[in-house]
Amino acid sequence: MIRFTRSLTGLVAGAFFTASIVGCAGGTDAETAQDETLDTTSEVVSAEFPGGAAEVMNFIAGQVTYPESARADGVEGKVFVEFTISESGAVTNAHVIESLHPALDSAAVAAAMAMPNWAPATKEGKAIATTITLPVMFRL
């Protein structure tokens, strides 16, 4: 089993995959939230795509269609998409955090939203939501 805790490099064309845990501190007390963030004794298992890290990149590569408008403009590069893996493992709230071209941005978000459910992240055995940032490569 591959577990993402901070980052995984060297997947496809130097792409990296980061996952960060979205915690709920249970109240509005800033001190409680800070204590929750500093807790290093809790076991956190990051979300996992079916088949692991390499498969998520393969899936995205298979889903992305290079938009003709971007191809005509000769645009290449990375679009960074951020999304949430919910407690049930569903991909939600996909949006671009580093844009390249409007058509490429849309293609990257559509590919992220097409992903099947992940195994959700867990903290102390309980499923929690996780935010993932994924680079989507576009090469002509």
N, CA, C and O atoms as a GROMACS GRO file, in nm:
protein
  560
    1MET      N    1   0.085  -0.117   0.000
    1MET     CA    2   0.000   0.000   0.000
    1MET      C    3   0.089   0.123   0.000
    1MET      O    4   0.183   0.132   0.079
    2ILE      N    5   0.061   0.217  -0.086
    2ILE     CA    6   0.135   0.342  -0.090
    2ILE      C    7   0.059   0.443  -0.006
    2ILE      O    8  -0.062   0.457  -0.021
    3ARG      N    9   0.128   0.511   0.081
    3ARG     CA   10   0.065   0.613   0.164
    3ARG      C   11   0.129   0.747   0.133
    3ARG      O   12   0.252   0.758   0.132
    4PHE      N   13   0.049   0.848   0.109
    4PHE     CA   14   0.100   0.982   0.085
    4PHE      C   15   0.093   1.058   0.216
    4PHE      O   16  -0.015   1.070   0.275
    5THR      N   17   0.204   1.110   0.263
    5THR     CA   18   0.200   1.189   0.385
    5THR      C   19   0.237   1.334   0.358
    5THR      O   20   0.177   1.424   0.416
    6ARG      N   21   0.331   1.358   0.275
    6ARG     CA   22   0.367   1.494   0.241
    6ARG      C   23   0.376   1.510   0.090
    6ARG      O   24   0.302   1.589   0.032
    7SER      N   25   0.466   1.436   0.025
    7SER     CA   26   0.472   1.443  -0.121
    7SER      C   27   0.534   1.316  -0.177
    7SER      O   28   0.607   1.245  -0.107
    8LEU      N   29   0.507   1.289  -0.301
    8LEU     CA   30   0.563   1.176  -0.372
    8LEU      C   31   0.614   1.231  -0.504
    8LEU      O   32   0.538   1.289  -0.581
    9THR      N   33   0.745   1.212  -0.530
    9THR     CA   34   0.802   1.269  -0.652
    9THR      C   35   0.841   1.160  -0.748
    9THR      O   36   0.846   1.042  -0.713
   10GLY      N   37   0.870   1.200  -0.869
   10GLY     CA   38   0.918   1.108  -0.970
   10GLY      C   39   0.810   1.021  -1.031
   10GLY      O   40   0.840   0.910  -1.075
   11LEU      N   41   0.685   1.065  -1.035
   11LEU     CA   42   0.579   0.982  -1.092
   11LEU      C   43   0.581   0.986  -1.244
   11LEU      O   44   0.624   0.890  -1.307
   12VAL      N   45   0.538   1.093  -1.302
   12VAL     CA   46   0.534   1.106  -1.447
   12VAL      C   47   0.592   1.242  -1.481
   12VAL      O   48   0.540   1.345  -1.440
   13ALA      N   49   0.701   1.241  -1.558
   13ALA     CA   50   0.768   1.364  -1.602
   13ALA      C   51   0.797   1.457  -1.485
   13ALA      O   52   0.779   1.578  -1.494
   14GLY      N   53   0.841   1.399  -1.375
   14GLY     CA   54   0.877   1.480  -1.259
   14GLY      C   55   0.757   1.537  -1.186
   14GLY      O   56   0.772   1.628  -1.104
   15ALA      N   57   0.639   1.486  -1.213
   15ALA     CA   58   0.518   1.537  -1.147
   15ALA      C   59   0.524   1.501  -1.000
   15ALA      O   60   0.589   1.404  -0.960
   16PHE      N   61   0.458   1.579  -0.921
   16PHE     CA   62   0.452   1.546  -0.780
   16PHE      C   63   0.309   1.549  -0.733
   16PHE      O   64   0.221   1.609  -0.795
   17PHE      N   65   0.288   1.485  -0.624
   17PHE     CA   66   0.154   1.464  -0.573
   17PHE      C   67   0.158   1.496  -0.425
   17PHE      O   68   0.231   1.432  -0.350
   18THR      N   69   0.083   1.593  -0.383
   18THR     CA   70   0.084   1.627  -0.242
   18THR      C   71  -0.054   1.610  -0.181
   18THR      O   72  -0.156   1.634  -0.245
   19ALA      N   73  -0.051   1.569  -0.061
   19ALA     CA   74  -0.177   1.556   0.011
   19ALA      C   75  -0.162   1.624   0.145
   19ALA      O   76  -0.059   1.611   0.211
   20SER      N   77  -0.264   1.695   0.184
   20SER     CA   78  -0.262   1.755   0.317
   20SER      C   79  -0.395   1.729   0.383
   20SER      O   80  -0.499   1.727   0.318
   21ILE      N   81  -0.391   1.708   0.508
   21ILE     CA   82  -0.510   1.672   0.582
   21ILE      C   83  -0.587   1.798   0.620
   21ILE      O   84  -0.529   1.895   0.669
   22VAL      N   85  -0.717   1.794   0.598
   22VAL     CA   86  -0.804   1.903   0.638
   22VAL      C   87  -0.864   1.859   0.770
   22VAL      O   88  -0.945   1.766   0.774
   23GLY      N   89  -0.827   1.925   0.878
   23GLY     CA   90  -0.873   1.883   1.010
   23GLY      C   91  -0.986   1.969   1.060
   23GLY      O   92  -0.997   2.087   1.025
   24CYS      N   93  -1.069   1.911   1.138
   24CYS     CA   94  -1.176   1.984   1.205
   24CYS      C   95  -1.139   1.987   1.352
   24CYS      O   96  -1.130   1.882   1.416
   25ALA      N   97  -1.117   2.105   1.406
   25ALA     CA   98  -1.070   2.118   1.543
   25ALA      C   99  -1.181   2.105   1.644
   25ALA      O  100  -1.154   2.095   1.764
   26GLY      N  101  -1.306   2.105   1.600
   26GLY     CA  102  -1.416   2.085   1.693
   26GLY      C  103  -1.441   2.206   1.780
   26GLY      O  104  -1.433   2.196   1.902
   27GLY      N  105  -1.469   2.318   1.721
   27GLY     CA  106  -1.496   2.440   1.796
   27GLY      C  107  -1.422   2.556   1.734
   27GLY      O  108  -1.355   2.541   1.632
   28THR      N  109  -1.436   2.672   1.796
   28THR     CA  110  -1.373   2.790   1.739
   28THR      C  111  -1.254   2.836   1.821
   28THR      O  112  -1.195   2.940   1.791
   29ASP      N  113  -1.217   2.762   1.921
   29ASP     CA  114  -1.106   2.800   2.007
   29ASP      C  115  -0.974   2.782   1.932
   29ASP      O  116  -0.937   2.671   1.896
   30ALA      N  117  -0.905   2.892   1.907
   30ALA     CA  118  -0.779   2.888   1.830
   30ALA      C  119  -0.675   2.800   1.900
   30ALA      O  120  -0.597   2.733   1.834
   31GLU      N  121  -0.674   2.801   2.032
   31GLU     CA  122  -0.577   2.719   2.105
   31GLU      C  123  -0.604   2.571   2.082
   31GLU      O  124  -0.510   2.494   2.065
   32THR      N  125  -0.730   2.531   2.082
   32THR     CA  126  -0.765   2.392   2.056
   32THR      C  127  -0.721   2.353   1.916
   32THR      O  128  -0.667   2.245   1.895
   33ALA      N  129  -0.744   2.442   1.819
   33ALA     CA  130  -0.703   2.414   1.681
   33ALA      C  131  -0.553   2.398   1.671
   33ALA      O  132  -0.504   2.310   1.600
   34GLN      N  133  -0.478   2.484   1.743
   34GLN     CA  134  -0.332   2.475   1.740
   34GLN      C  135  -0.287   2.343   1.802
   34GLN      O  136  -0.197   2.278   1.749
   35ASP      N  137  -0.349   2.303   1.914
   35ASP     CA  138  -0.313   2.176   1.977
   35ASP      C  139  -0.340   2.060   1.882
   35ASP      O  140  -0.260   1.968   1.874
   36GLU      N  141  -0.452   2.064   1.811
   36GLU     CA  142  -0.487   1.959   1.716
   36GLU      C  143  -0.383   1.950   1.605
   36GLU      O  144  -0.345   1.840   1.564
   37THR      N  145  -0.336   2.063   1.557
   37THR     CA  146  -0.236   2.067   1.451
   37THR      C  147  -0.103   2.010   1.498
   37THR      O  148  -0.033   1.945   1.420
   38LEU      N  149  -0.067   2.033   1.621
   38LEU     CA  150   0.062   1.991   1.674
   38LEU      C  151   0.063   1.846   1.724
   38LEU      O  152   0.168   1.796   1.763
   39ASP      N  153  -0.051   1.780   1.724
   39ASP     CA  154  -0.060   1.644   1.774
   39ASP      C  155   0.012   1.549   1.678
   39ASP      O  156  -0.034   1.526   1.567
   40THR      N  157   0.125   1.495   1.723
   40THR     CA  158   0.204   1.405   1.638
   40THR      C  159   0.188   1.260   1.680
   40THR      O  160   0.250   1.172   1.622
   41THR      N  161   0.105   1.234   1.781
   41THR     CA  162   0.087   1.097   1.827
   41THR      C  163  -0.026   1.026   1.754
   41THR      O  164  -0.035   0.903   1.761
   42SER      N  165  -0.112   1.099   1.684
   42SER     CA  166  -0.223   1.039   1.612
   42SER      C  167  -0.175   0.979   1.481
   42SER      O  168  -0.096   1.040   1.409
   43GLU      N  169  -0.223   0.859   1.450
   43GLU     CA  170  -0.186   0.796   1.324
   43GLU      C  171  -0.278   0.848   1.214
   43GLU      O  172  -0.401   0.838   1.223
   44VAL      N  173  -0.217   0.903   1.111
   44VAL     CA  174  -0.291   0.952   0.995
   44VAL      C  175  -0.247   0.872   0.874
   44VAL      O  176  -0.128   0.862   0.844
   45VAL      N  177  -0.344   0.814   0.805
   45VAL     CA  178  -0.318   0.742   0.681
   45VAL      C  179  -0.381   0.824   0.570
   45VAL      O  180  -0.501   0.850   0.572
   46SER      N  181  -0.302   0.864   0.472
   46SER     CA  182  -0.350   0.949   0.364
   46SER      C  183  -0.440   0.874   0.268
   46SER      O  184  -0.438   0.751   0.261
   47ALA      N  185  -0.518   0.950   0.193
   47ALA     CA  186  -0.607   0.893   0.092
   47ALA      C  187  -0.525   0.820  -0.013
   47ALA      O  188  -0.410   0.856  -0.041
   48GLU      N  189  -0.584   0.717  -0.073
   48GLU     CA  190  -0.513   0.640  -0.175
   48GLU      C  191  -0.603   0.616  -0.294
   48GLU      O  192  -0.717   0.572  -0.281
   49PHE      N  193  -0.549   0.647  -0.412
   49PHE     CA  194  -0.618   0.621  -0.537
   49PHE      C  195  -0.616   0.470  -0.564
   49PHE      O  196  -0.516   0.405  -0.533
   50PRO      N  197  -0.723   0.413  -0.621
   50PRO     CA  198  -0.721   0.270  -0.652
   50PRO      C  199  -0.602   0.235  -0.742
   50PRO      O  200  -0.591   0.287  -0.854
   51GLY      N  201  -0.516   0.150  -0.696
   51GLY     CA  202  -0.398   0.112  -0.774
   51GLY      C  203  -0.274   0.190  -0.737
   51GLY      O  204  -0.165   0.156  -0.783
   52GLY      N  205  -0.286   0.294  -0.657
   52GLY     CA  206  -0.169   0.368  -0.610
   52GLY      C  207  -0.137   0.493  -0.690
   52GLY      O  208  -0.213   0.537  -0.777
   53ALA      N  209  -0.022   0.550  -0.658
   53ALA     CA  210   0.021   0.680  -0.712
   53ALA      C  211   0.039   0.680  -0.862
   53ALA      O  212  -0.004   0.773  -0.930
   54ALA      N  213   0.102   0.578  -0.916
   54ALA     CA  214   0.125   0.574  -1.061
   54ALA      C  215  -0.007   0.566  -1.136
   54ALA      O  216  -0.021   0.623  -1.244
   55GLU      N  217  -0.103   0.496  -1.079
   55GLU     CA  218  -0.232   0.480  -1.146
   55GLU      C  219  -0.311   0.610  -1.154
   55GLU      O  220  -0.384   0.632  -1.251
   56VAL      N  221  -0.298   0.696  -1.053
   56VAL     CA  222  -0.370   0.825  -1.061
   56VAL      C  223  -0.317   0.906  -1.179
   56VAL      O  224  -0.396   0.969  -1.250
   57MET      N  225  -0.187   0.904  -1.201
   57MET     CA  226  -0.129   0.977  -1.314
   57MET      C  227  -0.171   0.914  -1.446
   57MET      O  228  -0.199   0.985  -1.542
   58ASN      N  229  -0.175   0.781  -1.451
   58ASN     CA  230  -0.221   0.712  -1.572
   58ASN      C  231  -0.367   0.743  -1.600
   58ASN      O  232  -0.406   0.765  -1.715
   59PHE      N  233  -0.447   0.746  -1.495
   59PHE     CA  234  -0.589   0.776  -1.512
   59PHE      C  235  -0.607   0.916  -1.569
   59PHE      O  236  -0.681   0.936  -1.665
   60ILE      N  237  -0.540   1.014  -1.509
   60ILE     CA  238  -0.552   1.153  -1.555
   60ILE      C  239  -0.505   1.163  -1.700
   60ILE      O  240  -0.571   1.227  -1.782
   61ALA      N  241  -0.393   1.101  -1.732
   61ALA     CA  242  -0.341   1.106  -1.870
   61ALA      C  243  -0.442   1.048  -1.968
   61ALA      O  244  -0.454   1.097  -2.080
   62GLY      N  245  -0.513   0.944  -1.927
   62GLY     CA  246  -0.613   0.882  -2.013
   62GLY      C  247  -0.741   0.962  -2.026
   62GLY      O  248  -0.815   0.946  -2.123
   63GLN      N  249  -0.768   1.049  -1.929
   63GLN     CA  250  -0.890   1.128  -1.929
   63GLN      C  251  -0.878   1.262  -2.002
   63GLN      O  252  -0.975   1.314  -2.057
   64VAL      N  253  -0.758   1.317  -2.002
   64VAL     CA  254  -0.738   1.452  -2.056
   64VAL      C  255  -0.736   1.448  -2.208
   64VAL      O  256  -0.662   1.370  -2.269
   65THR      N  257  -0.816   1.533  -2.268
   65THR     CA  258  -0.810   1.555  -2.412
   65THR      C  259  -0.752   1.694  -2.431
   65THR      O  260  -0.797   1.791  -2.369
   66TYR      N  261  -0.653   1.703  -2.518
   66TYR     CA  262  -0.588   1.832  -2.540
   66TYR      C  263  -0.684   1.921  -2.618
   66TYR      O  264  -0.717   1.889  -2.732
   67PRO      N  265  -0.730   2.031  -2.560
   67PRO     CA  266  -0.825   2.118  -2.629
   67PRO      C  267  -0.763   2.179  -2.756
   67PRO      O  268  -0.648   2.221  -2.756
   68GLU      N  269  -0.841   2.183  -2.862
   68GLU     CA  270  -0.792   2.232  -2.990
   68GLU      C  271  -0.746   2.379  -2.981
   68GLU      O  272  -0.648   2.417  -3.045
   69SER      N  273  -0.816   2.461  -2.902
   69SER     CA  274  -0.777   2.602  -2.890
   69SER      C  275  -0.638   2.616  -2.827
   69SER      O  276  -0.560   2.702  -2.869
   70ALA      N  277  -0.607   2.534  -2.729
   70ALA     CA  278  -0.474   2.537  -2.666
   70ALA      C  279  -0.369   2.481  -2.761
   70ALA      O  280  -0.257   2.530  -2.766
   71ARG      N  281  -0.406   2.377  -2.835
   71ARG     CA  282  -0.314   2.319  -2.934
   71ARG      C  283  -0.280   2.422  -3.040
   71ARG      O  284  -0.164   2.437  -3.079
   72ALA      N  285  -0.382   2.493  -3.088
   72ALA     CA  286  -0.360   2.596  -3.191
   72ALA      C  287  -0.271   2.709  -3.140
   72ALA      O  288  -0.192   2.766  -3.216
   73ASP      N  289  -0.283   2.740  -3.012
   73ASP     CA  290  -0.200   2.845  -2.951
   73ASP      C  291  -0.062   2.794  -2.912
   73ASP      O  292   0.023   2.874  -2.873
   74GLY      N  293  -0.038   2.663  -2.921
   74GLY     CA  294   0.091   2.605  -2.887
   74GLY      C  295   0.121   2.606  -2.739
   74GLY      O  296   0.238   2.613  -2.700
   75VAL      N  297   0.018   2.600  -2.655
   75VAL     CA  298   0.036   2.609  -2.511
   75VAL      C  299   0.070   2.472  -2.453
   75VAL      O  300   0.001   2.373  -2.478
   76GLU      N  301   0.178   2.466  -2.374
   76GLU     CA  302   0.221   2.347  -2.302
   76GLU      C  303   0.251   2.386  -2.158
   76GLU      O  304   0.276   2.503  -2.127
   77GLY      N  305   0.249   2.289  -2.072
   77GLY     CA  306   0.287   2.313  -1.932
   77GLY      C  307   0.202   2.234  -1.835
   77GLY      O  308   0.145   2.131  -1.870
   78LYS      N  309   0.192   2.286  -1.711
   78LYS     CA  310   0.119   2.218  -1.603
   78LYS      C  311   0.004   2.305  -1.556
   78LYS      O  312   0.015   2.427  -1.549
   79VAL      N  313  -0.105   2.240  -1.525
   79VAL     CA  314  -0.217   2.302  -1.455
   79VAL      C  315  -0.223   2.233  -1.320
   79VAL      O  316  -0.225   2.110  -1.314
   80PHE      N  317  -0.225   2.308  -1.212
   80PHE     CA  318  -0.236   2.250  -1.080
   80PHE      C  319  -0.381   2.254  -1.035
   80PHE      O  320  -0.442   2.361  -1.026
   81VAL      N  321  -0.436   2.136  -1.009
   81VAL     CA  322  -0.574   2.122  -0.968
   81VAL      C  323  -0.577   2.078  -0.822
   81VAL      O  324  -0.503   1.987  -0.782
   82GLU      N  325  -0.661   2.142  -0.744
   82GLU     CA  326  -0.680   2.104  -0.605
   82GLU      C  327  -0.821   2.048  -0.591
   82GLU      O  328  -0.916   2.103  -0.648
   83PHE      N  329  -0.835   1.941  -0.515
   83PHE     CA  330  -0.966   1.882  -0.493
   83PHE      C  331  -0.968   1.817  -0.356
   83PHE      O  332  -0.865   1.798  -0.292
   84THR      N  333  -1.087   1.784  -0.313
   84THR     CA  334  -1.105   1.722  -0.183
   84THR      C  335  -1.146   1.577  -0.201
   84THR      O  336  -1.230   1.546  -0.286
   85ILE      N  337  -1.088   1.490  -0.123
   85ILE     CA  338  -1.134   1.352  -0.112
   85ILE      C  339  -1.217   1.349   0.015
   85ILE      O  340  -1.164   1.366   0.125
   86SER      N  341  -1.346   1.328   0.000
   86SER     CA  342  -1.437   1.333   0.114
   86SER      C  343  -1.418   1.211   0.204
   86SER      O  344  -1.341   1.120   0.173
   87GLU      N  345  -1.489   1.210   0.315
   87GLU     CA  346  -1.484   1.099   0.409
   87GLU      C  347  -1.530   0.968   0.343
   87GLU      O  348  -1.492   0.860   0.387
   88SER      N  349  -1.612   0.980   0.238
   88SER     CA  350  -1.660   0.860   0.168
   88SER      C  351  -1.566   0.821   0.054
   88SER      O  352  -1.585   0.715  -0.007
   89GLY      N  353  -1.466   0.904   0.023
   89GLY     CA  354  -1.371   0.875  -0.083
   89GLY      C  355  -1.403   0.944  -0.216
   89GLY      O  356  -1.327   0.932  -0.312
   90ALA      N  357  -1.514   1.017  -0.222
   90ALA     CA  358  -1.555   1.085  -0.344
   90ALA      C  359  -1.468   1.209  -0.370
   90ALA      O  360  -1.425   1.276  -0.277
   91VAL      N  361  -1.444   1.237  -0.498
   91VAL     CA  362  -1.370   1.358  -0.538
   91VAL      C  363  -1.471   1.471  -0.545
   91VAL      O  364  -1.573   1.461  -0.613
   92THR      N  365  -1.442   1.580  -0.473
   92THR     CA  366  -1.531   1.697  -0.472
   92THR      C  367  -1.449   1.825  -0.482
   92THR      O  368  -1.328   1.824  -0.462
   93ASN      N  369  -1.517   1.934  -0.513
   93ASN     CA  370  -1.459   2.068  -0.508
   93ASN      C  371  -1.331   2.085  -0.591
   93ASN      O  372  -1.239   2.155  -0.546
   94ALA      N  373  -1.323   2.025  -0.707
   94ALA     CA  374  -1.203   2.041  -0.791
   94ALA      C  375  -1.199   2.182  -0.848
   94ALA      O  376  -1.298   2.232  -0.901
   95HIS      N  377  -1.082   2.244  -0.837
   95HIS     CA  378  -1.062   2.378  -0.893
   95HIS      C  379  -0.914   2.400  -0.923
   95HIS      O  380  -0.827   2.333  -0.867
   96VAL      N  381  -0.888   2.493  -1.012
   96VAL     CA  382  -0.751   2.523  -1.054
   96VAL      C  383  -0.688   2.618  -0.953
   96VAL      O  384  -0.748   2.718  -0.915
   97ILE      N  385  -0.565   2.585  -0.910
   97ILE     CA  386  -0.493   2.677  -0.823
   97ILE      C  387  -0.375   2.742  -0.895
   97ILE      O  388  -0.323   2.844  -0.850
   98GLU      N  389  -0.333   2.682  -1.007
   98GLU     CA  390  -0.229   2.744  -1.091
   98GLU      C  391  -0.270   2.723  -1.236
   98GLU      O  392  -0.260   2.613  -1.291
   99SER      N  393  -0.315   2.832  -1.297
   99SER     CA  394  -0.372   2.827  -1.431
   99SER      C  395  -0.265   2.832  -1.540
   99SER      O  396  -0.156   2.884  -1.519
  100LEU      N  397  -0.300   2.776  -1.656
  100LEU     CA  398  -0.211   2.778  -1.771
  100LEU      C  399  -0.283   2.838  -1.892
  100LEU      O  400  -0.227   2.926  -1.959
  101HIS      N  401  -0.404   2.794  -1.920
  101HIS     CA  402  -0.484   2.837  -2.034
  101HIS      C  403  -0.627   2.796  -1.999
  101HIS      O  404  -0.648   2.686  -1.949
  102PRO      N  405  -0.726   2.880  -2.025
  102PRO     CA  406  -0.864   2.846  -1.984
  102PRO      C  407  -0.911   2.709  -2.032
  102PRO      O  408  -0.975   2.636  -1.956
  103ALA      N  409  -0.881   2.673  -2.155
  103ALA     CA  410  -0.926   2.543  -2.206
  103ALA      C  411  -0.852   2.428  -2.137
  103ALA      O  412  -0.912   2.324  -2.109
  104LEU      N  413  -0.723   2.446  -2.109
  104LEU     CA  414  -0.646   2.342  -2.039
  104LEU      C  415  -0.692   2.330  -1.895
  104LEU      O  416  -0.701   2.220  -1.840
  105ASP      N  417  -0.722   2.444  -1.834
  105ASP     CA  418  -0.773   2.444  -1.696
  105ASP      C  419  -0.901   2.361  -1.687
  105ASP      O  420  -0.916   2.278  -1.598
  106SER      N  421  -0.993   2.385  -1.781
  106SER     CA  422  -1.120   2.312  -1.782
  106SER      C  423  -1.098   2.162  -1.802
  106SER      O  424  -1.163   2.080  -1.738
  107ALA      N  425  -1.007   2.127  -1.892
  107ALA     CA  426  -0.978   1.986  -1.918
  107ALA      C  427  -0.920   1.918  -1.793
  107ALA      O  428  -0.954   1.804  -1.763
  108ALA      N  429  -0.834   1.988  -1.722
  108ALA     CA  430  -0.772   1.932  -1.601
  108ALA      C  431  -0.876   1.912  -1.490
  108ALA      O  432  -0.875   1.808  -1.423
  109VAL      N  433  -0.965   2.007  -1.471
  109VAL     CA  434  -1.070   1.994  -1.369
  109VAL      C  435  -1.165   1.880  -1.405
  109VAL      O  436  -1.204   1.803  -1.319
  110ALA      N  437  -1.201   1.870  -1.534
  110ALA     CA  438  -1.291   1.762  -1.577
  110ALA      C  439  -1.228   1.626  -1.552
  110ALA      O  440  -1.296   1.532  -1.510
  111ALA      N  441  -1.098   1.613  -1.578
  111ALA     CA  442  -1.028   1.487  -1.554
  111ALA      C  443  -1.027   1.453  -1.405
  111ALA      O  444  -1.047   1.337  -1.368
  112ALA      N  445  -1.003   1.552  -1.322
  112ALA     CA  446  -1.002   1.528  -1.177
  112ALA      C  447  -1.140   1.484  -1.128
  112ALA      O  448  -1.151   1.392  -1.047
  113MET      N  449  -1.244   1.549  -1.178
  113MET     CA  450  -1.380   1.515  -1.134
  113MET      C  451  -1.425   1.378  -1.185
  113MET      O  452  -1.519   1.320  -1.130
  114ALA      N  453  -1.360   1.326  -1.289
  114ALA     CA  454  -1.397   1.195  -1.344
  114ALA      C  455  -1.333   1.080  -1.267
  114ALA      O  456  -1.364   0.964  -1.293
  115MET      N  457  -1.246   1.109  -1.172
  115MET     CA  458  -1.177   1.003  -1.098
  115MET      C  459  -1.276   0.920  -1.017
  115MET      O  460  -1.375   0.972  -0.964
  116PRO      N  461  -1.249   0.791  -1.007
  116PRO     CA  462  -1.334   0.706  -0.920
  116PRO      C  463  -1.305   0.739  -0.773
  116PRO      O  464  -1.212   0.812  -0.741
  117ASN      N  465  -1.387   0.683  -0.686
  117ASN     CA  466  -1.365   0.705  -0.544
  117ASN      C  467  -1.229   0.652  -0.500
  117ASN      O  468  -1.180   0.551  -0.550
  118TRP      N  469  -1.168   0.724  -0.406
  118TRP     CA  470  -1.042   0.687  -0.345
  118TRP      C  471  -1.072   0.615  -0.214
  118TRP      O  472  -1.184   0.618  -0.166
  119ALA      N  473  -0.972   0.550  -0.159
  119ALA     CA  474  -0.979   0.506  -0.020
  119ALA      C  475  -0.954   0.632   0.062
  119ALA      O  476  -0.848   0.693   0.048
  120PRO      N  477  -1.047   0.673   0.145
  120PRO     CA  478  -1.032   0.801   0.215
  120PRO      C  479  -0.918   0.799   0.317
  120PRO      O  480  -0.875   0.693   0.363
  121ALA      N  481  -0.871   0.918   0.350
  121ALA     CA  482  -0.771   0.932   0.456
  121ALA      C  483  -0.837   0.896   0.588
  121ALA      O  484  -0.958   0.909   0.605
  122THR      N  485  -0.755   0.850   0.682
  122THR     CA  486  -0.807   0.820   0.814
  122THR      C  487  -0.717   0.880   0.921
  122THR      O  488  -0.597   0.895   0.902
  123LYS      N  489  -0.778   0.914   1.030
  123LYS     CA  490  -0.705   0.961   1.147
  123LYS      C  491  -0.760   0.883   1.264
  123LYS      O  492  -0.879   0.887   1.294
  124GLU      N  493  -0.671   0.810   1.331
  124GLU     CA  494  -0.710   0.724   1.442
  124GLU      C  495  -0.821   0.629   1.401
  124GLU      O  496  -0.912   0.601   1.479
  125GLY      N  497  -0.815   0.580   1.276
  125GLY     CA  498  -0.911   0.483   1.227
  125GLY      C  499  -1.040   0.541   1.174
  125GLY      O  500  -1.124   0.466   1.124
  126LYS      N  501  -1.059   0.671   1.184
  126LYS     CA  502  -1.183   0.736   1.139
  126LYS      C  503  -1.156   0.810   1.008
  126LYS      O  504  -1.056   0.881   0.996
  127ALA      N  505  -1.245   0.793   0.909
  127ALA     CA  506  -1.229   0.859   0.779
  127ALA      C  507  -1.239   1.011   0.795
  127ALA      O  508  -1.325   1.062   0.867
  128ILE      N  509  -1.148   1.082   0.727
  128ILE     CA  510  -1.148   1.228   0.729
  128ILE      C  511  -1.132   1.279   0.586
  128ILE      O  512  -1.084   1.207   0.498
  129ALA      N  513  -1.172   1.403   0.564
  129ALA     CA  514  -1.155   1.467   0.432
  129ALA      C  515  -1.009   1.506   0.414
  129ALA      O  516  -0.940   1.539   0.511
  130THR      N  517  -0.964   1.502   0.290
  130THR     CA  518  -0.826   1.533   0.255
  130THR      C  519  -0.824   1.624   0.133
  130THR      O  520  -0.904   1.605   0.041
  131THR      N  521  -0.735   1.721   0.132
  131THR     CA  522  -0.718   1.805   0.014
  131THR      C  523  -0.594   1.758  -0.062
  131THR      O  524  -0.488   1.739  -0.003
  132ILE      N  525  -0.610   1.739  -0.192
  132ILE     CA  526  -0.503   1.691  -0.279
  132ILE      C  527  -0.474   1.799  -0.383
  132ILE      O  528  -0.566   1.862  -0.435
  133THR      N  529  -0.347   1.820  -0.413
  133THR     CA  530  -0.306   1.907  -0.523
  133THR      C  531  -0.234   1.819  -0.625
  133THR      O  532  -0.139   1.748  -0.593
  134LEU      N  533  -0.283   1.826  -0.748
  134LEU     CA  534  -0.233   1.737  -0.852
  134LEU      C  535  -0.189   1.819  -0.973
  134LEU      O  536  -0.267   1.899  -1.025
  135PRO      N  537  -0.065   1.800  -1.020
  135PRO     CA  538  -0.023   1.866  -1.144
  135PRO      C  539  -0.071   1.785  -1.264
  135PRO      O  540  -0.052   1.663  -1.269
  136VAL      N  541  -0.132   1.851  -1.359
  136VAL     CA  542  -0.176   1.785  -1.482
  136VAL      C  543  -0.090   1.840  -1.594
  136VAL      O  544  -0.093   1.959  -1.624
  137MET      N  545  -0.012   1.752  -1.657
  137MET     CA  546   0.083   1.791  -1.761
  137MET      C  547   0.017   1.796  -1.898
  137MET      O  548  -0.062   1.709  -1.934
  138PHE      N  549   0.052   1.900  -1.973
  138PHE     CA  550   0.006   1.914  -2.112
  138PHE      C  551   0.128   1.932  -2.200
  138PHE      O  552   0.201   2.030  -2.185
  139ARG      N  553   0.150   1.839  -2.292
  139ARG     CA  554   0.262   1.844  -2.386
  139ARG      C  555   0.210   1.820  -2.526
  139ARG      O  556   0.129   1.730  -2.548
  140LEU      N  557   0.258   1.899  -2.620
  140LEU     CA  558   0.222   1.880  -2.760
  140LEU      C  559   0.311   1.776  -2.825
  140LEU      O  560   0.295   1.747  -2.944
   0.00000   0.00000   0.00000
